[in-house]
Amino acid sequence: MNHRIRRDLVALHRLLSLEDVGDPACLETELFGALHPANPQVETICVLTDMLSNLLTQIDSSLASRAYSEGEGNSAAA
């Protein structure tokens, strides 16, 4: 996983979780404002957002674990 992919996944999560909705300067405000909360697609978006959130948490945990392991290896070599 490189930095660009991680950044793009975070941007997708921000989009799906409606973090920028409400900002009149953002296109997302207009686009997501057109969705009705009772629309079945909204539930699908919510499920996908939760899944992506869980995936990002797992990625962060894995990256932190790898960084810690690599740090231990550097300490042992010193």
N, C-alpha and C positions, 0 to 999 in steps of 0.2 A: 504494500500500500504506500503510495507516495503522497506528498503533501497536496498536490492538485486534486487527486481523487478524494481525499479526506475533506478538502475545502468544498468540493462540489457536492458531496453527500450532506455536509452541514447546510449548504445553501438550499438544497432540495428539502431538507427537514424544516428549515425556516419557512420555505414556501408552503409546504403542506400543513404546518402548524399555524399558519396565518399570522406569523410574527409581525409582518409589515402591513397587514390589513388595518385600515384606519388612518394611515398616512396618506393624505390626499395627493401627495406627489408620486405615490407608487401605483403602478398599473395593477398590482395585485388587489388593491382596494376595490377597484371597479370590477375586475373579473370575478373575484370571489363574492362580491356583493350581489351578483346575479344568481348565485346558488341559493336555493331554498333549503333550510335546515332539515326538512322532512324528505328531501330527495335521497333516494337510496345510494346515490353516488357519494353523498356526504359521509355516510357510514363507512363506505369503502375507503375514502380518503383518511378517515380517522383510524381505521385498522392499519392501513399502510403506514401512517405517521407513527403509530405506536411501534410497529415492527421496525421501522427505520431507527427510531429512538433506541430501541433495545440493541440493534446492530451497532450503532455508534458507541453505545456504552461498552459493548463487548470489544470493539476495535480499540477504544481508549484503554481498556483494561489490558488487552493483549500488548499494545504498544508500550504501556508503562511497565509491564512485566518484562518485556524484552529489553527495555532500556535499563531496568534494574539488573537483570542478568548480565548484560554486557558491561555494566559498571562494576559488577563483582569480578568479572573476568579481568578487567583492567586493573583492579586493585590487587588481585592475586599475582598479576604479572609484574607489578611494581616492586 
